[in-house]
């Protein structure tokens, strides 16, 4: 059983994007849920607002399915959970599965979270995985809660090195504006 790498409360995974080593690719996928209460679905899970959340509505396991149109390299997932706000709705045990479709998913990580507060960074394996589908399964909640809340999920791919030459990473906004050649 793996333990997630925790960041301090409020540490935003967008800081990783600013380093130029990863890129968020969740918008390239089709998202689906095993269930949701009206007004608490995929839109709330992906809206970049930590005050909104997905709320499941049914029996466990609760599933988040992320399907890509083509084989996609995924380095890590980031999940925002807040035990203080969500209490028994907060996931305590999560399984991450990858595969080509629903019929051949393989579990790559299972982790337990103890009263999480903030962003949880989940590396899939020691190296990025090339896959068509990711499934996040909430296997258990704190205090044996039935439904679950997830506030945000981000999916990251590694940024490929330039084939033109080795240039230093451009991390300031001014440099990033001019880092590509047309």
LINKA-V443112 format. One record per helix or strand of 2 or more residues. SS is the DSSP state (helix for helix, strand for strand). FROM is the first residue (numbers start at 1). LEN is the number of residues. If there is no record, write none. Layout:
<<SS	FROM	LEN> <SS	FROM	LEN>>
This chain:
<<strand	5	2> <helix	14	6> <strand	22	3> <helix	26	3> <strand	29	5> <helix	42	4> <strand	54	2> <strand	62	13> <strand	76	7> <helix	83	7> <strand	90	10> <helix	102	3> <strand	106	7> <strand	117	7> <strand	129	13> <helix	142	3> <strand	149	2> <strand	152	7> <helix	173	5>>
